[in-house]
Amino acid sequence: MFSDEVLIEELMYDILVAKNWYAEISGPQNFSSYTSTLLERLIFKLAKRWVSGSTNQDALSAGKNSNKRGISAILNFLGEDSIDSTTIDQTTTEYCLLLELLKTNGIDGCISVKPTQVGLRIS
């Protein structure tokens, strides 16, 4: 079994190799979106120990499993600091949905909200 440090080193190496290769064959216009997608996939491999998945159903399943072990669930909708009103509205809607799903599925848990994700920086 690899330690987290070894996995991080290997992932960073893979990212550098992939970035260099893709930048050479595709040019700068496609490089940014590819890099983001690649980074998300590679980081998820490392983080999957703590991240339940990418859907509400994945989160609910993990919450139920936590409850079976006597642990309350904490659900988080991953995202970044945003000042875009559409992104903020979508994030807020998702958090409200997560709260409702916790309630309707009888899951003992809560949500974890980053204030900057729901518009803290908007003046």
C-alpha positions in Angstrom: 0.0 0.0 0.0 1.4 3.4 -1.0 1.5 6.3 1.4 -0.4 9.5 0.6 2.9 11.2 0.0 4.0 8.7 -2.6 0.6 8.9 -4.4 0.8 12.7 -4.5 4.3 12.5 -6.0 3.2 10.0 -8.6 0.1 12.1 -9.5 2.1 15.2 -9.8 4.6 13.5 -12.1 1.7 12.1 -14.2 0.2 15.6 -14.4 3.4 17.1 -15.6 4.0 14.4 -18.2 0.4 14.6 -19.5 0.4 18.4 -19.5 3.6 18.6 -21.6 2.4 15.9 -24.0 -1.0 17.5 -24.5 0.3 21.0 -24.9 2.6 19.8 -27.6 -0.1 18.1 -29.7 -3.1 20.4 -29.1 -1.8 23.9 -28.8 -2.7 26.4 -26.1 -6.4 26.8 -26.9 -7.3 23.3 -25.7 -4.7 22.9 -23.0 -6.5 24.7 -20.2 -9.7 22.6 -20.3 -7.8 19.4 -20.7 -5.6 20.2 -17.7 -8.6 21.0 -15.5 -10.3 17.7 -16.4 -7.1 15.7 -15.9 -6.4 17.4 -12.6 -9.9 16.6 -11.4 -9.6 13.0 -12.3 -6.2 12.5 -10.8 -7.0 14.4 -7.6 -10.3 12.4 -7.2 -8.2 9.2 -7.2 -6.3 10.5 -4.3 -9.3 12.0 -2.5 -11.8 9.2 -3.0 -11.0 8.0 0.5 -12.9 11.1 1.7 -15.1 12.0 -1.2 -18.2 9.8 -1.7 -18.6 10.5 -5.4 -20.0 12.9 -7.8 -23.8 12.6 -7.5 -26.4 13.1 -4.8 -27.1 9.4 -4.7 -23.4 8.8 -4.0 -23.5 11.2 -1.1 -26.7 9.7 0.3 -25.3 6.2 0.1 -22.1 7.3 1.9 -24.3 9.1 4.5 -26.4 6.0 5.1 -23.2 3.9 5.5 -21.8 6.4 8.0 -25.0 6.3 10.0 -24.9 2.5 10.1 -21.4 2.9 11.8 -22.8 5.4 14.2 -21.3 8.4 12.5 -23.2 11.5 11.4 -22.7 12.5 7.8 -21.3 15.8 6.5 -22.2 16.6 3.0 -20.3 19.2 1.0 -21.0 20.4 -2.6 -17.5 20.9 -3.9 -16.9 24.2 -5.6 -14.8 27.3 -5.6 -15.0 30.9 -4.5 -17.4 32.6 -6.9 -18.9 36.0 -7.7 -20.9 34.7 -10.7 -24.6 34.9 -9.8 -25.5 31.9 -11.9 -22.9 29.7 -10.2 -24.0 31.0 -6.8 -27.7 30.3 -7.5 -26.9 26.7 -8.7 -24.7 26.1 -5.6 -27.4 27.4 -3.3 -30.0 25.3 -5.0 -27.8 22.2 -4.6 -27.2 22.8 -0.9 -31.0 23.2 -0.4 -31.5 19.9 -2.2 -28.9 18.2 -0.1 -30.7 19.4 3.1 -34.0 18.1 1.8 -32.5 14.8 0.8 -31.0 14.3 4.2 -34.4 14.9 5.8 -36.5 12.8 3.4 -34.0 9.9 3.6 -33.8 10.0 7.4 -30.0 10.5 7.4 -28.4 11.9 10.5 -26.2 14.6 9.0 -25.6 18.2 8.0 -24.1 20.2 5.2 -20.8 22.1 5.2 -21.1 25.4 3.3 -18.2 27.6 2.3 -19.5 31.2 2.5 -17.4 32.3 -0.5 -19.0 29.6 -2.6 -22.5 31.2 -2.0 -21.6 34.8 -2.6 -19.7 36.2 0.4 -17.5 38.4 -1.9 -20.4 40.0 -3.7 -20.8 43.6 -2.6 
